[in-house]
Every structure is written in structure tokens, then in C-alpha cells.
């Protein structure tokens, strides 16, 4: 059997370019994981340290607000901490993929865990967003009053802490896309 | 170049078994899509038709509850309808995969869209669950009262409508796993 040397050269070139592209995807993967890690960490810390005491009080009301007054916010913090921890643990495997760019199994593991984590993070963020919305706007039909009229700084922090989580969600979705494309190549 | 006929036979056998396994995955994919479709459709309809008027009233309160009194429930219905529509549209492609079990690109498209849809559905379901929890338990710190004490049937329906959505989320996560495994084979 005879092989055309030009064909062989072309195939070698194409393998090398695929290899380079896969390495590029792996580097992007690690970079995105770091961004999502920072986002979820910031969200968790920001929400977990939210507390406000108003400088006045009456006989009937306690003018103090803390994030764990609402169980939803506790769940939000837990979800962010879990995803943040997962991203930190997944980083070594992601860096390992840069070196060994053909590791298919590790990418499948990434898709599976990333999907579970994006669901957990979305659950936490959406539930917290629903309560933040209620805190801002209230609901006259259900007789739930907007607590943000009193707790200004509290509401600003809980609203702000959602941003990091939503950045984390977007990045995790992007990571799943990247893994899927990398596997198929 | 000589080829061992026994080796050739083995390779043919293994290709046929891989083909069969891929077809099995595709059939399971279509089946799961139908389950998720039914779940999200039921959730959307159940929530979208929830309404309760109590048989008594006072001068100050309107004892009527409808799902769209709370914007979160409207979002829940929209999310379920969108995911339900997507699942219906994706079914022909999924059935096409049973016939052409080597279609890699369609599986990548599935991973990408399934991921977006599971995020949307989780967002809707988690936000609605947060409000349903509040309706059941209330929150004394924020002075939000449990409306379920009055609106019993309303609360039962909004709680029940979450089930289909959460089944849909679980099935969509499973579908992403299946697609990832099918691509890698």
C-alpha cells in the first residue's frame, strides 16, 4: 500500500490545527471557570453579609433586616457557595485538559456536573430574584408590603448580589456549549 | 495489505452494536421529550387556570385570587409554555435521530437548546416555588402574611402545578446527559 506524501502532510497539518483549537477551547474553559468562580463567590459573600438595622424603632415593629430572615436568601447563599466550591475543584481538571486536549471523558463529566450546577445556581438566583422583586414592589393583592421603602441599603445589597449569580449562570451555559463543541470535534 | 477476516467480522459486529445502542438512546430521547412535554404542558395549564373567589367579602379586602395577581406566576406560565413548545418542535428532530443515529450535529444543537430551556424552566419553577412557599408560610420579619389560610384551593393548585415543571427539569437534565454520552460514542 502506497501513501501520497502530500496527503499525509495535509492530514498532519489538520491534526495539529485541531489540536491547537482544542487547546484554545481548554484555555477558554479554565478562564471562564475563574470568572464564574469570582461571580458566585462575590454573590455568596455579598448576600451572606447583608444586614441592616434602622436607627429608630417602635413598640410593634423590629426595624432590623438580615439575609437569613428569608429562607430563600439562605438557599441562594448555599447554592452560590456549592457552585463556587465546584468551580474551584473543577479548575485543576480544566487545566489538565489544556495539557491533554484529547481527554473526552473529562469533558463529558464537565457537561454532566456543569448542567447540575447551572440548574442549582439558576434555582437559587431565580428564587432570590422573585423575593427581591417582592421586596421592591410588594404585592397589593396579597397584602405584602414593599419592605424596600424602609430598608434601603439592605435592598440595594440583595439586588446587587444577584448580578454575580446571573453572570455565573451565563458563563456556565457557555461552558456547556464549549464542552459539547469540543467533544464533537 | 492483508486483513484478517475474523478481525473484520468483529469490527462489523461492534459497529452494529454501537449503532443499536445509539438507536436505543435516540428512542429514549424521544420518549423523555414526550414526558417533559406533558409535564410542562400540565404545569402551564394548571397554573394558568388557577382562580379562586371566596364566598364572603368585607369593605376593605377583595377575597379573590388569580394566578396573574403575582407576576412571578405569569413568568412561570410563560416559561412552561415556551419549554413545552420547544419540546414539541424538537420531537421531529429527535425521531429523525432514531432513523439516522449518527447525526452528531443535531445532538450538539440539542445540548445547546436543552441547556437554555432547562435554565429557563428552572428559573420559572424556582421563582414560583419561592412565592408558593411565602404564600404557605408567610414571613413575620417582613410582615408578609400567609395567604394560604384564606385561599386554600388556590394554594393547593399553585403548589401542585410546580410538580410538572420539576419533572420537566429532571427530564431535561437527563436529556443533556444522554446527548453528551451519545456524542462521545
Interface residues (C-beta under 8 A of the other chain):
Chain A: X1 X61 X62 X65 X69 X70 X71 X72 X104 X105 X107 X108 X111 X112 X115 X116 X118 X119 X122 X123 X124 X125 X126 X127 X128 X129 X130 X131 X133 X134 X135 X139 X141 X142 X143 X144 X145 X147 X169 X173 X176 X177 X179 X180 X181 X183 X184
Chain B: X1 X61 X62 X65 X69 X70 X71 X72 X104 X105 X107 X108 X111 X112 X115 X116 X118 X119 X122 X123 X124 X125 X126 X127 X128 X129 X130 X131 X133 X134 X135 X139 X141 X142 X143 X144 X145 X147 X169 X173 X176 X177 X179 X180 X181 X183 X184
